Amino acid sequence: MNRNRLHAAEVTRVHRENLQRNLQRRMEAARARGDQALLRMLEAEASYLR
C-alpha cells in the first residue's frame, strides 16, 4: 500500500510540473503576441495552481 501512495504522489508531482510548464509556455506565447487579455487569464490560472 505504501508503494502505491508513493507512486500516486510521484504522478501528482509530475502532473503539476507538466501543468506549470505548459502554462508558462502559453504565457510566453501570449506575451509574444501582445495578447494582454489572454495573459491576464493565464496569470489567474497560474495563481490557482500555486
Kinemage of the C-alpha trace (Angstrom):
@kinemage 1
@onewidth
@group {chain A} dominant
@subgroup {mainchain}
@vectorlist {calphas} color= white
{ca met a 1} P 0.000 0.000 0.000
{ca asn a 2} L 2.791 2.424 0.875
{ca arg a 3} L 4.348 1.843 -2.548
{ca asn a 4} L 1.051 2.796 -4.212
{ca arg a 5} L 0.925 6.013 -2.196
{ca leu a 6} L 4.470 6.881 -3.212
{ca his a 7} L 3.630 6.211 -6.859
{ca ala a 8} L 0.484 8.346 -6.620
{ca ala a 9} L 2.488 11.183 -5.037
{ca glu a 10} L 5.062 10.985 -7.842
{ca val a 11} L 2.338 11.021 -10.503
{ca thr a 12} L 0.740 14.039 -8.821
{ca arg a 13} L 4.077 15.865 -8.680
{ca val a 14} L 4.879 15.174 -12.339
{ca his a 15} L 1.375 16.208 -13.393
{ca arg a 16} L 1.668 19.522 -11.535
{ca glu a 17} L 5.086 20.181 -13.086
{ca asn a 18} L 3.659 19.496 -16.543
{ca leu a 19} L 0.721 21.842 -15.928
{ca gln a 20} L 3.062 24.609 -14.776
{ca arg a 21} L 5.452 24.120 -17.699
{ca asn a 22} L 2.582 24.184 -20.198
{ca leu a 23} L 1.106 27.276 -18.565
{ca gln a 24} L 4.490 29.033 -18.719
{ca arg a 25} L 4.767 28.233 -22.425
{ca arg a 26} L 1.258 29.588 -23.027
{ca met a 27} L 2.073 32.773 -21.106
{ca glu a 28} L 5.218 33.315 -23.173
{ca ala a 29} L 3.209 32.893 -26.380
{ca ala a 30} L 0.580 35.379 -25.159
{ca arg a 31} L 3.313 37.901 -24.276
{ca ala a 32} L 4.954 37.454 -27.679
{ca arg a 33} L 1.631 38.143 -29.408
{ca gly a 34} L 0.852 41.059 -27.121
{ca asp a 35} L -2.413 39.409 -26.043
{ca gln a 36} L -2.935 41.110 -22.684
{ca ala a 37} L -6.408 39.669 -22.110
{ca leu a 38} L -5.142 36.110 -22.517
{ca leu a 39} L -2.113 36.886 -20.390
{ca arg a 40} L -4.341 38.091 -17.537
{ca met a 41} L -6.401 34.899 -17.754
{ca leu a 42} L -3.277 32.759 -17.729
{ca glu a 43} L -1.866 34.676 -14.776
{ca ala a 44} L -5.102 33.982 -12.894
{ca glu a 45} L -4.755 30.312 -13.799
{ca ala a 46} L -1.149 30.371 -12.541
{ca ser a 47} L -2.237 31.773 -9.187
{ca tyr a 48} L -4.802 28.990 -8.928
{ca leu a 49} L -2.067 26.363 -9.433
{ca arg a 50} L 0.162 27.801 -6.704
